[in-house]
Amino acid sequence: MNYTTPTQLELIDLPITTVPTTDQHVNAWTDGACKGNPGVGGWGVLLNIEGKEQTFCGGEAHTTNNRMEMMAVLKALEAVKPDTRIILHTDSQYVHKGMTEWLPNWKRRQWKTADRKPVKNADLWQALDVLVSERQVQWRWVRGHAGDVGNERADQLANQGVLKALQST
């Protein structure tokens, strides 16, 4: 499946609205979940803007955990205006290392790995690359299921996304 824009099937409690920003930053916690890999998956986002929270989630009937981790980050970035300062908390080493270490080499190799194989999930990496280039993103890796309150909430939202995807199939 290729990432397109928010016209893709989304199962969200609240409509995703662009978050108004000021000189302050936004904290975002993101998480993905998958029941089976591949299987039914969900993503969840918790945004904190000046002490006010916004949450949303969604899911897909046939996906992978890595794609759901990436979709959560995409949805968080789409929810804030360009030029926003955002601290993005993820428990996904795949997303964190992909964005902070691997991406420049993939782009230089025209979306091929060091082994000359196509980069998996290139559609999502490319979409993330565009969104990140328009925002001031600071990446923070957090250990999953280790007591980070924001991460635990994002995990709950991702699992809600799985349930909604199951209900829609």
Secondary structure in CASP SS format (residue, H / E / C, confidence):
PFRMAT SS
TARGET T0000
AUTHOR 0000-0000-0000
METHOD secondary structure of the structure
MODEL  1
M C 1.00
N C 1.00
Y C 1.00
T C 1.00
T C 1.00
P C 1.00
T C 1.00
Q C 1.00
L C 1.00
E C 1.00
L C 1.00
I C 1.00
D C 1.00
L C 1.00
P C 1.00
I C 1.00
T C 1.00
T C 1.00
V E 1.00
P C 1.00
T C 1.00
T C 1.00
D C 1.00
Q C 1.00
H C 1.00
V E 1.00
N E 1.00
A E 1.00
W E 1.00
T E 1.00
D E 1.00
G E 1.00
A E 1.00
C E 1.00
K E 1.00
G C 1.00
N C 1.00
P C 1.00
G E 1.00
V E 1.00
G E 1.00
G E 1.00
W E 1.00
G E 1.00
V E 1.00
L E 1.00
L E 1.00
N E 1.00
I E 1.00
E C 1.00
G C 1.00
K E 1.00
E E 1.00
Q E 1.00
T E 1.00
F E 1.00
C E 1.00
G E 1.00
G E 1.00
E E 1.00
A E 1.00
H E 1.00
T E 1.00
T C 1.00
N H 1.00
N H 1.00
R H 1.00
M H 1.00
E H 1.00
M H 1.00
M H 1.00
A H 1.00
V H 1.00
L H 1.00
K H 1.00
A H 1.00
L H 1.00
E H 1.00
A C 1.00
V E 1.00
K C 1.00
P C 1.00
D C 1.00
T C 1.00
R E 1.00
I E 1.00
I E 1.00
L E 1.00
H E 1.00
T E 1.00
D C 1.00
S C 1.00
Q H 1.00
Y H 1.00
V H 1.00
H H 1.00
K H 1.00
G H 1.00
M H 1.00
T H 1.00
E H 1.00
W H 1.00
L H 1.00
P H 1.00
N H 1.00
W H 1.00
K H 1.00
R H 1.00
R C 1.00
Q C 1.00
W C 1.00
K E 1.00
T C 1.00
A C 1.00
D C 1.00
R C 1.00
K C 1.00
P E 1.00
V C 1.00
K C 1.00
N C 1.00
A H 1.00
D H 1.00
L H 1.00
W H 1.00
Q H 1.00
A H 1.00
L H 1.00
D H 1.00
V H 1.00
L H 1.00
V H 1.00
S H 1.00
E C 1.00
R C 1.00
Q E 1.00
V E 1.00
Q E 1.00
W E 1.00
R E 1.00
W E 1.00
V C 1.00
R C 1.00
G C 1.00
H C 1.00
A C 1.00
G C 1.00
D C 1.00
V H 1.00
G H 1.00
N H 1.00
E H 1.00
R H 1.00
A H 1.00
D H 1.00
Q H 1.00
L H 1.00
A H 1.00
N H 1.00
Q H 1.00
G H 1.00
V H 1.00
L H 1.00
K H 1.00
A H 1.00
L H 1.00
Q H 1.00
S H 1.00
T C 1.00
END
